């Protein structure tokens, strides 16, 4: 009985260690860096959390006029803090932002940010190797 319990505990422990390995992914696996888009919308939410900062914007489709929520992902909050950017000082809910993004490979309203153009016109490059 005791050996069975130890084996089960060991299996659960090994599976628990393997989960973080499967959870991490390359940006290129989820987003097509060759398919860029520029979207402009009202910021509705900022999630300044690990492992990736996320922004949600309401974006008006220029063809249909319908508003769609776009989910934008970036690097981790630690990297942004190191260069002096925090969620509260730059990104304000209710203001209009433009985001230059790599589109999701699955065609959803999801992107990985290359750069933001702030309401005052300043541009923030958010991707180290970004080239226009």
N, CA, C and O atoms as a printed pandas DataFrame, in Angstrom:
     atom_number atom_name residue_name chain_id  residue_number  x_coord  y_coord  z_coord
0              1         N          UNK        A               1    0.828   -1.196    0.000
1              2        CA          UNK        A               1    0.000    0.000    0.000
2              3         C          UNK        A               1    0.868    1.254    0.000
3              4         O          UNK        A               1    0.591    2.222   -0.707
4              5         N          UNK        A               2    1.915    1.213    0.802
5              6        CA          UNK        A               2    2.776    2.377    0.907
6              7         C          UNK        A               2    3.549    2.633   -0.392
7              8         O          UNK        A               2    3.728    3.788   -0.776
8              9         N          UNK        A               3    4.007    1.584   -1.070
9             10        CA          UNK        A               3    4.714    1.725   -2.341
10            11         C          UNK        A               3    3.806    2.310   -3.417
11            12         O          UNK        A               3    4.248    3.139   -4.213
12            13         N          UNK        A               4    2.566    1.898   -3.451
13            14        CA          UNK        A               4    1.601    2.424   -4.418
14            15         C          UNK        A               4    1.374    3.914   -4.214
15            16         O          UNK        A               4    1.277    4.676   -5.176
16            17         N          UNK        A               5    1.291    4.319   -2.960
17            18        CA          UNK        A               5    1.086    5.741   -2.641
18            19         C          UNK        A               5    2.305    6.551   -3.065
19            20         O          UNK        A               5    2.172    7.634   -3.635
20            21         N          UNK        A               6    3.489    6.025   -2.785
21            22        CA          UNK        A               6    4.724    6.731   -3.161
22            23         C          UNK        A               6    4.847    6.861   -4.680
23            24         O          UNK        A               6    5.236    7.913   -5.188
24            25         N          UNK        A               7    4.516    5.791   -5.399
25            26        CA          UNK        A               7    4.567    5.852   -6.866
26            27         C          UNK        A               7    3.581    6.884   -7.409
27            28         O          UNK        A               7    3.917    7.668   -8.297
28            29         N          UNK        A               8    2.381    6.879   -6.877
29            30        CA          UNK        A               8    1.368    7.844   -7.323
30            31         C          UNK        A               8    1.826    9.270   -7.029
31            32         O          UNK        A               8    1.666   10.162   -7.862
32            33         N          UNK        A               9    2.386    9.480   -5.861
33            34        CA          UNK        A               9    2.882   10.805   -5.493
34            35         C          UNK        A               9    4.021   11.233   -6.415
35            36         O          UNK        A               9    4.088   12.394   -6.820
36            37         N          UNK        A              10    4.911   10.309   -6.748
37            38        CA          UNK        A              10    6.019   10.618   -7.647
38            39         C          UNK        A              10    5.509   10.973   -9.036
39            40         O          UNK        A              10    6.022   11.902   -9.659
40            41         N          UNK        A              11    4.514   10.255   -9.530
41            42        CA          UNK        A              11    3.954   10.530  -10.855
42            43         C          UNK        A              11    3.301   11.907  -10.880
43            44         O          UNK        A              11    3.502   12.680  -11.817
44            45         N          UNK        A              12    2.521   12.211   -9.848
45            46        CA          UNK        A              12    1.875   13.522   -9.762
46            47         C          UNK        A              12    2.928   14.625   -9.702
47            48         O          UNK        A              12    2.770   15.664  -10.343
48            49         N          UNK        A              13    3.983   14.413   -8.954
49            50        CA          UNK        A              13    5.053   15.404   -8.857
50            51         C          UNK        A              13    5.746   15.632  -10.191
51            52         O          UNK        A              13    6.012   16.777  -10.555
52            53         N          UNK        A              14    6.041   14.572  -10.922
53            54        CA          UNK        A              14    6.677   14.701  -12.232
54            55         C          UNK        A              14    5.763   15.401  -13.231
55            56         O          UNK        A              14    6.222   16.229  -14.017
56            57         N          UNK        A              15    4.494   15.078  -13.204
57            58        CA          UNK        A              15    3.545   15.748  -14.093
58            59         C          UNK        A              15    3.454   17.241  -13.758
59            60         O          UNK        A              15    3.358   18.081  -14.652
60            61         N          UNK        A              16    3.484   17.552  -12.481
61            62        CA          UNK        A              16    3.433   18.954  -12.061
62            63         C          UNK        A              16    4.643   19.730  -12.537
63            64         O          UNK        A              16    4.522   20.912  -12.860
64            65         N          UNK        A              17    5.801   19.102  -12.589
65            66        CA          UNK        A              17    6.999   19.766  -13.092
66            67         C          UNK        A              17    6.950   19.955  -14.602
67            68         O          UNK        A              17    7.526   20.907  -15.128
68            69         N          UNK        A              18    6.270   19.060  -15.298
69            70        CA          UNK        A              18    6.214   19.124  -16.758
70            71         C          UNK        A              18    5.260   20.196  -17.261
71            72         O          UNK        A              18    5.452   20.695  -18.370
72            73         N          UNK        A              19    4.254   20.568  -16.507
73            74        CA          UNK        A              19    3.246   21.529  -16.961
74            75         C          UNK        A              19    3.855   22.863  -17.363
75            76         O          UNK        A              19    3.485   23.373  -18.421
76            77         N          UNK        A              20    4.774   23.477  -16.587
77            78        CA          UNK        A              20    5.346   24.748  -17.037
78            79         C          UNK        A              20    6.089   24.653  -18.365
79            80         O          UNK        A              20    6.113   25.622  -19.123
80            81         N          UNK        A              21    6.691   23.512  -18.659
81            82        CA          UNK        A              21    7.399   23.332  -19.920
82            83         C          UNK        A              21    6.419   23.414  -21.082
83            84         O          UNK        A              21    6.714   24.054  -22.091
84            85         N          UNK        A              22    5.260   22.780  -20.958
85            86        CA          UNK        A              22    4.263   22.805  -22.019
86            87         C          UNK        A              22    3.587   24.166  -22.127
87            88         O          UNK        A              22    3.129   24.534  -23.209
88            89         N          UNK        A              23    3.513   24.912  -21.049
89            90        CA          UNK        A              23    2.779   26.170  -21.039
90            91         C          UNK        A              23    3.508   27.267  -21.802
91            92         O          UNK        A              23    2.855   28.141  -22.372
92            93         N          UNK        A              24    4.824   27.253  -21.832
93            94        CA          UNK        A              24    5.552   28.330  -22.495
94            95         C          UNK        A              24    5.599   28.098  -23.998
95            96         O          UNK        A              24    5.680   26.959  -24.459
96            97         N          UNK        A              25    5.549   29.180  -24.750
97            98        CA          UNK        A              25    5.509   29.083  -26.200
98            99         C          UNK        A              25    6.309   30.228  -26.809
99           100         O          UNK        A              25    6.536   31.259  -26.174
100          101         N          UNK        A              26    6.722   30.026  -28.030
101          102        CA          UNK        A              26    7.415   31.084  -28.764
102          103         C          UNK        A              26    6.375   32.022  -29.358
103          104         O          UNK        A              26    5.295   31.591  -29.762
104          105         N          UNK        A              27    6.707   33.297  -29.409
105          106        CA          UNK        A              27    5.807   34.289  -30.000
106          107         C          UNK        A              27    5.488   33.892  -31.441
107          108         O          UNK        A              27    4.352   34.043  -31.889
108          109         N          UNK        A              28    6.481   33.388  -32.161
109          110        CA          UNK        A              28    6.308   33.027  -33.555
110          111         C          UNK        A              28    5.310   31.879  -33.742
111          112         O          UNK        A              28    4.716   31.749  -34.813
112          113         N          UNK        A              29    5.122   31.057  -32.728
113          114        CA          UNK        A              29    4.179   29.951  -32.835
114          115         C          UNK        A              29    2.736   30.439  -32.859
115          116         O          UNK        A              29    1.885   29.822  -33.499
116          117         N          UNK        A              30    2.455   31.527  -32.174
117          118        CA          UNK        A              30    1.095   32.031  -32.052
118          119         C          UNK        A              30    0.797   33.204  -32.979
119          120         O          UNK        A              30   -0.352   33.407  -33.372
120          121         N          UNK        A              31    1.827   33.980  -33.334
121          122        CA          UNK        A              31    1.643   35.189  -34.129
122          123         C          UNK        A              31    2.518   35.148  -35.370
123          124         O          UNK        A              31    3.636   34.634  -35.332
124          125         N          UNK        A              32    2.009   35.690  -36.475
125          126        CA          UNK        A              32    2.750   35.755  -37.729
126          127         C          UNK        A              32    3.384   37.143  -37.834
127          128         O          UNK        A              32    2.700   38.124  -38.126
128          129         N          UNK        A              33    4.678   37.217  -37.597
129          130        CA          UNK        A              33    5.369   38.506  -37.593
130          131         C          UNK        A              33    5.426   39.152  -38.970
131          132         O          UNK        A              33    5.737   40.337  -39.087
132          133         N          UNK        A              34    5.131   38.385  -40.008
133          134        CA          UNK        A              34    5.103   38.938  -41.359
134          135         C          UNK        A              34    3.729   39.511  -41.708
135          136         O          UNK        A              34    3.590   40.195  -42.723
136          137         N          UNK        A              35    2.723   39.245  -40.890
137          138        CA          UNK        A              35    1.380   39.789  -41.097
138          139         C          UNK        A              35    1.122   40.844  -40.034
139          140         O          UNK        A              35    0.665   40.550  -38.929
140          141         N          UNK        A              36    1.427   42.069  -40.400
141          142        CA          UNK        A              36    1.272   43.181  -39.457
142          143         C          UNK        A              36   -0.035   43.909  -39.737
143          144         O          UNK        A              36   -0.543   43.912  -40.858
144          145         N          UNK        A              37   -0.557   44.519  -38.697
145          146        CA          UNK        A              37   -1.753   45.352  -38.824
146          147         C          UNK        A              37   -1.588   46.550  -37.903
147          148         O          UNK        A              37   -0.871   46.494  -36.904
148          149         N          UNK        A              38   -2.255   47.616  -38.254
149          150        CA          UNK        A              38   -2.306   48.804  -37.402
150          151         C          UNK        A              38   -3.765   48.996  -37.029
151          152         O          UNK        A              38   -4.620   49.173  -37.896
152          153         N          UNK        A              39   -4.040   48.960  -35.740
153          154        CA          UNK        A              39   -5.412   49.115  -35.264
154          155         C          UNK        A              39   -5.481   50.306  -34.308
155          156         O          UNK        A              39   -4.532   50.589  -33.577
156          157         N          UNK        A              40   -6.596   50.982  -34.329
157          158        CA          UNK        A              40   -6.820   52.119  -33.436
158          159         C          UNK        A              40   -8.127   51.887  -32.704
159          160         O          UNK        A              40   -9.142   51.537  -33.307
160          161         N          UNK        A              41   -8.088   52.086  -31.395
161          162        CA          UNK        A              41   -9.298   51.884  -30.611
162          163         C          UNK        A              41   -9.180   52.432  -29.211
163          164         O          UNK        A              41   -8.146   52.958  -28.800
164          165         N          UNK        A              42  -10.273   52.289  -28.495
165          166        CA          UNK        A              42  -10.349   52.764  -27.115
166          167         C          UNK        A              42   -9.888   51.650  -26.185
167          168         O          UNK        A              42  -10.382   50.524  -26.251
168          169         N          UNK        A              43   -8.952   51.972  -25.334
169          170        CA          UNK        A              43   -8.435   51.007  -24.366
170          171         C          UNK        A              43   -9.507   50.737  -23.309
171          172         O          UNK        A              43   -9.995   51.659  -22.656
172          173         N          UNK        A              44   -9.865   49.464  -23.152
173          174        CA          UNK        A              44  -10.895   49.106  -22.173
174          175         C          UNK        A              44  -10.339   48.369  -20.963
175          176         O          UNK        A              44  -10.975   48.312  -19.911
176          177         N          UNK        A              45   -9.139   47.803  -21.123
177          178        CA          UNK        A              45   -8.568   47.051  -19.999
178          179         C          UNK        A              45   -7.066   46.908  -20.186
179          180         O          UNK        A              45   -6.581   46.740  -21.305
180          181         N          UNK        A              46   -6.335   46.977  -19.078
181          182        CA          UNK        A              46   -4.900   46.701  -19.072
182          183         C          UNK        A              46   -4.662   45.659  -17.993
183          184         O          UNK        A              46   -5.038   45.854  -16.837
184          185         N          UNK        A              47   -4.040   44.557  -18.369
185          186        CA          UNK        A              47   -3.723   43.490  -17.420
186          187         C          UNK        A              47   -2.204   43.452  -17.266
187          188         O          UNK        A              47   -1.504   42.845  -18.077
188          189         N          UNK        A              48   -1.712   44.092  -16.236
189          190        CA          UNK        A              48   -0.276   44.233  -15.999
190          191         C          UNK        A              48    0.185   43.071  -15.140
191          192         O          UNK        A              48    0.538   43.250  -13.974
192          193         N          UNK        A              49    0.180   41.865  -15.727
193          194        CA          UNK        A              49    0.457   40.640  -14.976
194          195         C          UNK        A              49    1.421   39.747  -15.754
195          196         O          UNK        A              49    1.581   39.895  -16.966
196          197         N          UNK        A              50    2.052   38.831  -15.052
197          198        CA          UNK        A              50    2.910   37.827  -15.681
198          199         C          UNK        A              50    2.054   36.735  -16.290
199          200         O          UNK        A              50    0.956   36.499  -15.784
200          201         N          UNK        A              51    2.475   36.065  -17.324
201          202        CA          UNK        A              51    3.767   36.202  -17.972
202          203         C          UNK        A              51    3.786   37.274  -19.063
203          204         O          UNK        A              51    4.862   37.656  -19.524
204          205         N          UNK        A              52    2.611   37.770  -19.487
205          206        CA          UNK        A              52    2.557   38.774  -20.549
206          207         C          UNK        A              52    1.578   39.871  -20.180
207          208         O          UNK        A              52    0.469   39.603  -19.719
208          209         N          UNK        A              53    1.999   41.111  -20.387
209          210        CA          UNK        A              53    1.075   42.233  -20.236
210          211         C          UNK        A              53    0.057   42.122  -21.368
211          212         O          UNK        A              53    0.407   41.776  -22.496
212          213         N          UNK        A              54   -1.209   42.419  -21.056
213          214        CA          UNK        A              54   -2.260   42.348  -22.071
214          215         C          UNK        A              54   -3.049   43.647  -22.064
215          216         O          UNK        A              54   -3.289   44.247  -21.016
216          217         N          UNK        A              55   -3.444   44.065  -23.258
217          218        CA          UNK        A              55   -4.276   45.245  -23.440
218          219         C          UNK        A              55   -5.508   44.803  -24.206
219          220         O          UNK        A              55   -5.412   43.980  -25.116
220          221         N          UNK        A              56   -6.666   45.343  -23.845
221          222        CA          UNK        A              56   -7.894   45.068  -24.587
222          223         C          UNK        A              56   -8.392   46.405  -25.119
223          224         O          UNK        A              56   -8.522   47.382  -24.382
224          225         N          UNK        A              57   -8.670   46.419  -26.433
225          226        CA          UNK        A              57   -9.112   47.649  -27.080
226          227         C          UNK        A              57  -10.385   47.381  -27.868
227          228         O          UNK        A              57  -10.525   46.332  -28.498
228          229         N          UNK        A              58  -11.307   48.330  -27.832
229          230        CA          UNK        A              58  -12.479   48.293  -28.695
230          231         C          UNK        A              58  -12.111   49.003  -29.994
231          232         O          UNK        A              58  -11.822   50.200  -30.004
232          233         N          UNK        A              59  -12.128   48.246  -31.085
233          234        CA          UNK        A              59  -11.681   48.747  -32.381
234          235         C          UNK        A              59  -12.849   48.728  -33.359
235          236         O          UNK        A              59  -13.537   47.717  -33.501
236          237         N          UNK        A              60  -13.065   49.848  -34.025
237          238        CA          UNK        A              60  -14.144   49.961  -35.005
238          239         C          UNK        A              60  -13.654   49.477  -36.366
239          240         O          UNK        A              60  -12.645   49.965  -36.876
240          241         N          UNK        A              61  -14.367   48.520  -36.951
241          242        CA          UNK        A              61  -14.032   48.002  -38.269
242          243         C          UNK        A              61  -14.335   49.088  -39.306
243          244         O          UNK        A              61  -15.466   49.567  -39.383
244          245         N          UNK        A              62  -13.337   49.480  -40.102
245          246        CA          UNK        A              62  -13.561   50.570  -41.055
246          247         C          UNK        A              62  -14.574   50.225  -42.154
247          248         O          UNK        A              62  -15.185   51.126  -42.728
248          249         N          UNK        A              63  -14.757   48.946  -42.450
249          250        CA          UNK        A              63  -15.678   48.534  -43.513
250          251         C          UNK        A              63  -17.114   48.410  -43.010
251          252         O          UNK        A              63  -18.048   48.885  -43.656
252          253         N          UNK        A              64  -17.284   47.769  -41.850
253          254        CA          UNK        A              64  -18.641   47.487  -41.365
254          255         C          UNK        A              64  -19.118   48.474  -40.312
255          256         O          UNK        A              64  -20.321   48.615  -40.090
256          257         N          UNK        A              65  -18.185   49.156  -39.663
257          258        CA          UNK        A              65  -18.553   50.069  -38.583
258          259         C          UNK        A              65  -18.792   49.372  -37.254
259          260         O          UNK        A              65  -19.043   50.027  -36.242
260          261         N          UNK        A              66  -18.715   48.041  -37.253
261          262        CA          UNK        A              66  -18.919   47.281  -36.011
262          263         C          UNK        A              66  -17.689   47.393  -35.118
263          264         O          UNK        A              66  -16.553   47.480  -35.585
264          265         N          UNK        A              67  -17.958   47.387  -33.819
265          266        CA          UNK        A              67  -16.866   47.455  -32.848
266          267         C          UNK        A              67  -16.550   46.036  -32.366
267          268         O          UNK        A              67  -17.441   45.267  -32.004
268          269         N          UNK        A              68  -15.269   45.720  -32.374
269          270        CA          UNK        A              68  -14.806   44.410  -31.931
270          271         C          UNK        A              68  -13.715   44.593  -30.887
271          272         O          UNK        A              68  -12.885   45.495  -30.990
272          273         N          UNK        A              69  -13.727   43.736  -29.891
273          274        CA          UNK        A              69  -12.679   43.748  -28.869
274          275         C          UNK        A              69  -11.446   43.047  -29.429
275          276         O          UNK        A              69  -11.533   41.945  -29.971
276          277         N          UNK        A              70  -10.308   43.698  -29.290
277          278        CA          UNK        A              70   -9.025   43.127  -29.682
278          279         C          UNK        A              70   -8.193   42.909  -28.434
279          280         O          UNK        A              70   -8.101   43.787  -27.575
280          281         N          UNK        A              71   -7.593   41.747  -28.339
281          282        CA          UNK        A              71   -6.717   41.379  -27.229
282          283         C          UNK        A              71   -5.289   41.462  -27.747
283          284         O          UNK        A              71   -4.941   40.812  -28.733
284          285         N          UNK        A              72   -4.470   42.257  -27.085
285          286        CA          UNK        A              72   -3.094   42.473  -27.513
286          287         C          UNK        A              72   -2.160   42.014  -26.403
287          288         O          UNK        A              72   -2.348   42.350  -25.234
288          289         N          UNK        A              73   -1.168   41.252  -26.781
289          290        CA          UNK        A              73   -0.214   40.714  -25.831
290          291         C          UNK        A              73    1.146   41.357  -26.040
291          292         O          UNK        A              73    1.497   41.753  -27.151
292          293         N          UNK        A              74    1.907   41.454  -24.953
293          294        CA          UNK        A              74    3.260   42.004  -25.035
294          295         C          UNK        A              74    4.198   41.191  -24.169
295          296         O          UNK        A              74    3.880   40.063  -23.792
296          297         N          UNK        A              75    5.329   41.744  -23.858
297          298        CA          UNK        A              75    6.291   41.089  -22.981
298          299         C          UNK        A              75    5.813   41.109  -21.536
299          300         O          UNK        A              75    4.697   41.544  -21.251
300          301         N          UNK        A              76    6.643   40.647  -20.644
301          302        CA          UNK        A              76    6.305   40.627  -19.224
302          303         C          UNK        A              76    6.425   42.000  -18.581
303          304         O          UNK        A              76    7.156   42.856  -19.081
304          305         N          UNK        A              77    5.722   42.217  -17.489
305          306        CA          UNK        A              77    5.755   43.525  -16.839
306          307         C          UNK        A              77    7.136   43.916  -16.319
307          308         O          UNK        A              77    7.452   45.104  -16.259
308          309         N          UNK        A              78    7.954   42.956  -15.949
309          310        CA          UNK        A              78    9.292   43.261  -15.440
310          311         C          UNK        A              78   10.148   43.980  -16.463
311          312         O          UNK        A              78   10.859   44.927  -16.127
312          313         N          UNK        A              79   10.084   43.535  -17.708
313          314        CA          UNK        A              79   10.849   44.183  -18.775
314          315         C          UNK        A              79   10.399   45.614  -19.006
315          316         O          UNK        A              79   11.222   46.498  -19.248
316          317         N          UNK        A              80    9.091   45.845  -18.932
317          318        CA          UNK        A              80    8.582   47.207  -19.108
318          319         C          UNK        A              80    9.012   48.102  -17.950
319          320         O          UNK        A              80    9.382   49.258  -18.152
320          321         N          UNK        A              81    8.961   47.562  -16.741
321          322        CA          UNK        A              81    9.382   48.361  -15.570
322          323         C          UNK        A              81   10.853   48.755  -15.685
323          324         O          UNK        A              81   11.233   49.859  -15.295
324          325         N          UNK        A              82   11.679   47.857  -16.218
325          326        CA          UNK        A              82   13.106   48.148  -16.352
326          327         C          UNK        A              82   13.373   49.335  -17.264
327          328         O          UNK        A              82   14.382   50.021  -17.106
328          329         N          UNK        A              83   12.481   49.584  -18.217
329          330        CA          UNK        A              83   12.680   50.736  -19.106
330          331         C          UNK        A              83   11.788   51.906  -18.708
331          332         O          UNK        A              83   11.645   52.871  -19.459
332          333         N          UNK        A              84   11.189   51.816  -17.522
333          334        CA          UNK        A              84   10.449   52.947  -16.977
334          335         C          UNK        A              84    8.988   53.042  -17.353
335          336         O          UNK        A              84    8.378   54.099  -17.191
336          337         N          UNK        A              85    8.411   51.955  -17.854
337          338        CA          UNK        A              85    6.995   51.968  -18.232
338          339         C          UNK        A              85    6.203   51.121  -17.251
339          340         O          UNK        A              85    6.517   49.952  -17.028
340          341         N          UNK        A              86    5.182   51.718  -16.673
341          342        CA          UNK        A              86    4.259   50.956  -15.840
342          343         C          UNK        A              86    2.854   51.111  -16.407
343          344         O          UNK        A              86    2.596   52.003  -17.216
344          345         N          UNK        A              87    1.971   50.258  -15.987
345          346        CA          UNK        A              87    0.610   50.271  -16.514
346          347         C          UNK        A              87   -0.147   51.542  -16.226
347          348         O          UNK        A              87   -0.982   51.954  -17.031
348          349         N          UNK        A              88    0.115   52.166  -15.119
349          350        CA          UNK        A              88   -0.677   53.331  -14.709
350          351         C          UNK        A              88   -0.200   54.646  -15.311
351          352         O          UNK        A              88   -0.993   55.567  -15.503
352          353         N          UNK        A              89    1.091   54.735  -15.610
353          354        CA          UNK        A              89    1.598   56.036  -16.068
354          355         C          UNK        A              89    1.450   56.259  -17.569
355          356         O          UNK        A              89    1.436   57.409  -18.008
356          357         N          UNK        A              90    1.339   55.221  -18.359
357          358        CA          UNK        A              90    1.294   55.366  -19.803
358          359         C          UNK        A              90   -0.057   54.971  -20.390
359          360         O          UNK        A              90   -0.569   55.646  -21.283
360          361         N          UNK        A              91   -0.630   53.883  -19.895
361          362        CA          UNK        A              91   -1.851   53.332  -20.474
362          363         C          UNK        A              91   -3.048   53.634  -19.584
363          364         O          UNK        A              91   -3.117   53.200  -18.434
364          365         N          UNK        A              92   -3.987   54.388  -20.141
365          366        CA          UNK        A              92   -5.163   54.803  -19.375
366          367         C          UNK        A              92   -6.429   54.329  -20.069
367          368         O          UNK        A              92   -6.658   54.624  -21.242
368          369         N          UNK        A              93   -7.245   53.596  -19.333
369          370        CA          UNK        A              93   -8.514   53.107  -19.853
370          371         C          UNK        A              93   -9.371   54.291  -20.277
371          372         O          UNK        A              93   -9.437   55.307  -19.586
372          373         N          UNK        A              94  -10.023   54.144  -21.421
373          374        CA          UNK        A              94  -10.894   55.195  -21.940
374          375         C          UNK        A              94  -10.233   56.081  -22.983
375          376         O          UNK        A              94  -10.917   56.834  -23.677
376          377         N          UNK        A              95   -8.911   56.002  -23.102
377          378        CA          UNK        A              95   -8.210   56.810  -24.096
378          379         C          UNK        A              95   -7.992   55.997  -25.376
379          380         O          UNK        A              95   -8.035   54.767  -25.358
380          381         N          UNK        A              96   -7.762   56.695  -26.472
381          382        CA          UNK        A              96   -7.594   56.051  -27.775
382          383         C          UNK        A              96   -6.111   55.849  -28.077
383          384         O          UNK        A              96   -5.302   56.769  -27.955
384          385         N          UNK        A              97   -5.780   54.626  -28.472
385          386        CA          UNK        A              97   -4.409   54.229  -28.795
386          387         C          UNK        A              97   -4.385   53.580  -30.166
387          388         O          UNK        A              97   -5.389   53.041  -30.632
388          389         N          UNK        A              98   -3.244   53.639  -30.795
389          390        CA          UNK        A              98   -3.002   52.897  -32.025
390          391         C          UNK        A              98   -1.944   51.856  -31.702
391          392         O          UNK        A              98   -0.938   52.155  -31.058
392          393         N          UNK        A              99   -2.181   50.629  -32.154
393          394        CA          UNK        A              99   -1.233   49.546  -31.914
394          395         C          UNK        A              99   -0.800   48.955  -33.248
395          396         O          UNK        A              99   -1.627   48.682  -34.119
396          397         N          UNK        A             100    0.495   48.763  -33.396
397          398        CA          UNK        A             100    1.038   48.057  -34.546
398          399         C          UNK        A             100    1.339   46.657  -34.032
399          400         O          UNK        A             100    2.135   46.474  -33.111
400          401         N          UNK        A             101    0.690   45.678  -34.641
401          402        CA          UNK        A             101    0.723   44.319  -34.087
402          403         C          UNK        A             101    1.061   43.268  -35.143
403          404         O          UNK        A             101    0.895   43.485  -36.343
404          405         N          UNK        A             102    1.538   42.126  -34.658
405          406        CA          UNK        A             102    1.630   40.916  -35.469
406          407         C          UNK        A             102    0.322   40.169  -35.235
407          408         O          UNK        A             102   -0.080   39.947  -34.093
408          409         N          UNK        A             103   -0.334   39.785  -36.316
409          410        CA          UNK        A             103   -1.643   39.132  -36.194
410          411         C          UNK        A             103   -1.516   37.681  -35.738
411          412         O          UNK        A             103   -0.522   37.011  -36.015
412          413         N          UNK        A             104   -2.542   37.214  -35.036
413          414        CA          UNK        A             104   -2.602   35.821  -34.593
414          415         C          UNK        A             104   -2.709   34.910  -35.804
415          416         O          UNK        A             104   -3.383   35.234  -36.782
416          417         N          UNK        A             105   -2.048   33.784  -35.731
417          418        CA          UNK        A             105   -2.074   32.817  -36.830
418          419         C          UNK        A             105   -3.466   32.212  -37.027
419          420         O          UNK        A             105   -3.803   31.771  -38.126
420          421         N          UNK        A             106   -4.277   32.191  -35.960
421          422        CA          UNK        A             106   -5.605   31.575  -36.066
422          423         C          UNK        A             106   -6.671   32.525  -36.607
423          424         O          UNK        A             106   -7.835   32.138  -36.715
424          425         N          UNK        A             107   -6.299   33.760  -36.951
425          426        CA          UNK        A             107   -7.235   34.704  -37.537
426          427         C          UNK        A             107   -8.140   35.417  -36.538
427          428         O          UNK        A             107   -9.041   36.152  -36.941
428          429         N          UNK        A             108   -7.919   35.215  -35.265
429          430        CA          UNK        A             108   -8.748   35.852  -34.244
430          431         C          UNK        A             108   -8.316   37.308  -34.023
431          432         O          UNK        A             108   -7.302   37.753  -34.560
432          433         N          UNK        A             109   -9.086   38.027  -33.239
433          434        CA          UNK        A             109   -8.768   39.421  -32.890
434          435         C          UNK        A             109   -7.743   39.436  -31.762
435          436         O          UNK        A             109   -8.016   39.899  -30.655
436          437         N          UNK        A             110   -6.575   38.926  -32.068
437          438        CA          UNK        A             110   -5.513   38.783  -31.094
438          439         C          UNK        A             110   -4.213   39.156  -31.784
439          440         O          UNK        A             110   -3.980   38.750  -32.923
440          441         N          UNK        A             111   -3.372   39.915  -31.120
441          442        CA          UNK        A             111   -2.121   40.309  -31.725
442          443         C          UNK        A             111   -1.018   40.484  -30.703
443          444         O          UNK        A             111   -1.276   40.625  -29.507
444          445         N          UNK        A             112    0.202   40.472  -31.180
445          446        CA          UNK        A             112    1.365   40.729  -30.337
446          447         C          UNK        A             112    1.911   42.098  -30.730
447          448         O          UNK        A             112    2.180   42.349  -31.905
448          449         N          UNK        A             113    2.071   42.968  -29.762
449          450        CA          UNK        A             113    2.383   44.371  -30.042
450          451         C          UNK        A             113    3.835   44.571  -30.460
451          452         O          UNK        A             113    4.760   44.051  -29.836
452          453         N          UNK        A             114    4.011   45.345  -31.540
453          454        CA          UNK        A             114    5.316   45.833  -31.951
454          455         C          UNK        A             114    5.530   47.226  -31.382
455          456         O          UNK        A             114    6.606   47.548  -30.878
456          457         N          UNK        A             115    4.485   48.050  -31.472
457          458        CA          UNK        A             115    4.596   49.435  -31.021
458          459         C          UNK        A             115    3.208   49.995  -30.722
459          460         O          UNK        A             115    2.205   49.545  -31.277
460          461         N          UNK        A             116    3.173   50.981  -29.837
461          462        CA          UNK        A             116    1.954   51.738  -29.542
462          463         C          UNK        A             116    2.192   53.188  -29.924
463          464         O          UNK        A             116    3.285   53.723  -29.739
464          465         N          UNK        A             117    1.161   53.809  -30.455
465          466        CA          UNK        A             117    1.167   55.257  -30.621
466          467         C          UNK        A             117    0.194   55.783  -29.578
467          468         O          UNK        A             117   -0.993   55.456  -29.590
468          469         N          UNK        A             118    0.717   56.601  -28.679
469          470        CA          UNK        A             118   -0.042   57.093  -27.543
470          471         C          UNK        A             118   -0.981   58.215  -27.961
471          472         O          UNK        A             118   -0.816   58.793  -29.035
472          473         N          UNK        A             119   -1.962   58.528  -27.124
473          474        CA          UNK        A             119   -2.901   59.613  -27.453
474          475         C          UNK        A             119   -2.217   60.948  -27.759
475          476         O          UNK        A             119   -2.742   61.746  -28.536
476          477         N          UNK        A             120   -1.052   61.197  -27.156
477          478        CA          UNK        A             120   -0.349   62.469  -27.409
478          479         C          UNK        A             120    0.560   62.416  -28.644
479          480         O          UNK        A             120    1.260   63.383  -28.946
480          481         N          UNK        A             121    0.543   61.260  -29.368
481          482        CA          UNK        A             121    1.319   61.131  -30.595
482          483         C          UNK        A             121    2.676   60.472  -30.446
483          484         O          UNK        A             121    3.304   60.113  -31.442
484          485         N          UNK        A             122    3.140   60.308  -29.199
485          486        CA          UNK        A             122    4.429   59.635  -28.992
486          487         C          UNK        A             122    4.315   58.172  -29.385
487          488         O          UNK        A             122    3.263   57.552  -29.228
488          489         N          UNK        A             123    5.418   57.626  -29.900
489          490        CA          UNK        A             123    5.457   56.220  -30.282
490          491         C          UNK        A             123    6.331   55.455  -29.294
491          492         O          UNK        A             123    7.442   55.876  -28.973
492          493         N          UNK        A             124    5.815   54.333  -28.823
493          494        CA          UNK        A             124    6.571   53.453  -27.930
494          495         C          UNK        A             124    6.860   52.153  -28.660
495          496         O          UNK        A             124    5.942   51.383  -28.946
496          497         N          UNK        A             125    8.127   51.902  -28.964
497          498        CA          UNK        A             125    8.495   50.616  -29.548
498          499         C          UNK        A             125    8.514   49.582  -28.436
499          500         O          UNK        A             125    9.199   49.749  -27.427
500          501         N          UNK        A             126    7.762   48.523  -28.631
501          502        CA          UNK        A             126    7.613   47.503  -27.600
502          503         C          UNK        A             126    8.295   46.194  -27.981
503          504         O          UNK        A             126    8.268   45.234  -27.211
504          505         N          UNK        A             127    8.896   46.150  -29.147
505          506        CA          UNK        A             127    9.502   44.918  -29.641
506          507         C          UNK        A             127   10.911   45.264  -30.078
507          508         O          UNK        A             127   11.111   46.111  -30.948
508          509         N          UNK        A             128   11.869   44.615  -29.482
509          510        CA          UNK        A             128   13.282   44.916  -29.683
510          511         C          UNK        A             128   13.706   44.872  -31.143
511          512         O          UNK        A             128   14.461   45.736  -31.589
512          513         N          UNK        A             129   13.233   43.881  -31.898
513          514        CA          UNK        A             129   13.691   43.718  -33.268
514          515         C          UNK        A             129   12.700   44.274  -34.288
515          516         O          UNK        A             129   12.741   43.894  -35.458
516          517         N          UNK        A             130   11.819   45.158  -33.861
517          518        CA          UNK        A             130   10.778   45.684  -34.754
518          519         C          UNK        A             130   11.375   46.625  -35.789
519          520         O          UNK        A             130   12.141   47.533  -35.468
520          521         N          UNK        A             131   10.999   46.381  -37.044
521          522        CA          UNK        A             131   11.397   47.254  -38.146
522          523         C          UNK        A             131   10.151   47.565  -38.943
523          524         O          UNK        A             131    9.383   46.669  -39.292
524          525         N          UNK        A             132    9.953   48.843  -39.230
525          526        CA          UNK        A             132    8.776   49.235  -40.014
526          527         C          UNK        A             132    8.964   48.907  -41.464
527          528         O          UNK        A             132    8.075   49.166  -42.276
